[in-house]
Amino acid sequence: MPDAGGQNHKTDVIIIGAGPVGLFAVFELGLLGLSAHVVDILDRPGGQCAELYPEKAILDIPSRKSITGQELTHDLMAQIEPFKPTFHFQQMAEKLEKVENGHWRMVTDQGTVLEAPVICIAGGGGSFMPKKPKLDRLEEFEGKSLFYAVRKMDQFRGKNVLIAGGGDSALDWVVNLQANNIVSGMSLVHRRNEFRGAQATVDQMYALVNSGKVNLAIGDILKLNGDGGQLKSVTLKSAEKGEFDVPCDAMLAFYGLTMKLGPIAEWGLNMDSNRVAVSTESFETSTPGIFCIGDMCTYPGKLKLILSGFHESALMAHGSFHYARPNQKLRFEHTTSSSAIQAKVGVS
Ligand SMILES: Cc1cc2nc3c(=O)[nH]c(=O)nc-3n(C[C@H](O)[C@H](O)[C@H](O)COP(=O)(O)OP(=O)(O)OC[C@H]3O[C@@H](n4cnc5c(N)ncnc54)[C@H](O)[C@@H]3O)c2cc1C
């Protein structure tokens, strides 16, 4: 579940992006005793691995013969668990400014304020943004009765909700909102009678349709109807039924995600072909105290691979240390021989 937003936090390092590289950065920072808060616009960790290829086999993770995107995410989350990172999901890292003590203040689009001496950008291909349907009057309803994500289920309590889309997100929310007895009515709208979601969820959805709890409407959405931001119905068109209206008072549109660089482009960092330029010594950007690792950084010879991001995480953590602990000397230790590290991760 996302946090409520709007709170203030202090930490050693603010990591932007909970993809595989942002997650491993938590581990490398944790080994040095540095704490981290992680912000991601998605509602779960894993970045591209979880969002684009959760069930595909990755074959070039060192020591793993084969691991799916979702398994890698799960294992990284287990590995960083001892360091207790705080996650701020479903929040866009938006504004960044320097404060009087030389630290950074980062504010999310949900009003969460984070302060830290170090920023680590692990934003990958950019923030995942919803693909929007090409419909007139979209802006009139957006954020009022038309949404692209469920931030709080309660927002839909007692409403007649129309969910549009045929993939996992659409089907998951049909099932979730019904299972939690949130909605007063539910329609699922898709342009054809075939669904791309996991078979188990497709079966659950059909069971809800057969029991009369979900109205399945097949057709293309032609227009949105309503006034003052409040949807009343959506007009569909199909070969069999012609034009017809599906009543609703809230709509959730799940048409997939696209990646955009977003606000990071406005933070005054040296960029190279839409990537953040870094030094390969510590993966620091042109701005002291701001680091960038993973797919979003660029340097001569950069490979957009998970293992490159893991290497970059280790050097970023070492580079961050003197900002976070200016009065301490960093001692390099192997995990095999450091009893302090072993105690931290609970392995002897
Ligand atoms: C189909 C496919 C197959 C692949 N196969 C392999 C493979 O076999 N082996 C391999 O090594 N690599 C593979 N890759 C590449 C690999 O997925 C990437 O190198 C890796 O995901 C990069 O990790 P990352 O953490 O840097 O970024 P990402 O995984 O892109 O994660 C970045 C996260 O940052 C978030 N974010 C960005 N900006 C903001 C912001 N302003 N506010 C909040 N959140 C933000 C995004 O929402 C995202 O969740 C593949 C990629 C694809 C698309």
The ligand as a Gaussian input file, in Angstrom:
#p B3LYP/6-31G(d) Opt

LIG

0 1
 C       11.992000      -6.678000     -22.245000
 C       13.267000      -6.406000     -21.505000
 C       14.131000      -7.444000     -21.228000
 C       15.335000      -7.209000     -20.534000
 N       16.174000      -8.256000     -20.274000
 C       17.322000      -8.056000     -19.574000
 C       18.230000      -9.122000     -19.286000
 O       18.020000     -10.260000     -19.711000
 N       19.338000      -8.840000     -18.531000
 C       19.622000      -7.585000     -18.053000
 O       20.624000      -7.400000     -17.375000
 N       18.790000      -6.529000     -18.361000
 C       17.655000      -6.735000     -19.091000
 N       16.833000      -5.679000     -19.393000
 C       17.244000      -4.326000     -18.951000
 C       16.929000      -4.158000     -17.467000
 O       15.533000      -4.347000     -17.248000
 C       17.352000      -2.763000     -17.031000
 O       18.733000      -2.629000     -17.233000
 C       17.032000      -2.563000     -15.543000
 O       15.643000      -2.663000     -15.291000
 C       17.503000      -1.190000     -15.089000
 O       17.199000      -1.077000     -13.749000
 P       16.989000       0.354000     -13.056000
 O       16.712000       0.052000     -11.627000
 O       18.114000       1.242000     -13.449000
 O       15.691000       0.966000     -13.772000
 P       14.174000       0.504000     -13.935000
 O       14.041000      -0.970000     -13.856000
 O       13.706000       1.198000     -15.177000
 O       13.469000       1.146000     -12.667000
 C       13.417000       2.548000     -12.512000
 C       12.274000       2.913000     -11.595000
 O       12.351000       4.320000     -11.336000
 C       11.045000       4.862000     -11.288000
 N       11.139000       6.313000     -11.520000
 C       11.814000       6.969000     -12.497000
 N       11.716000       8.289000     -12.342000
 C       10.954000       8.491000     -11.231000
 C       10.493000       9.657000     -10.551000
 N       10.801000      10.895000     -10.953000
 N        9.719000       9.471000      -9.445000
 C        9.380000       8.226000      -9.009000
 N        9.795000       7.095000      -9.623000
 C       10.580000       7.230000     -10.705000
 C       10.305000       4.092000     -12.381000
 O        8.893000       4.130000     -12.162000
 C       10.905000       2.682000     -12.223000
 O       10.130000       1.851000     -11.371000
 C       15.657000      -5.893000     -20.112000
 C       14.765000      -4.838000     -20.375000
 C       13.595000      -5.091000     -21.076000
 C       12.651000      -3.944000     -21.348000

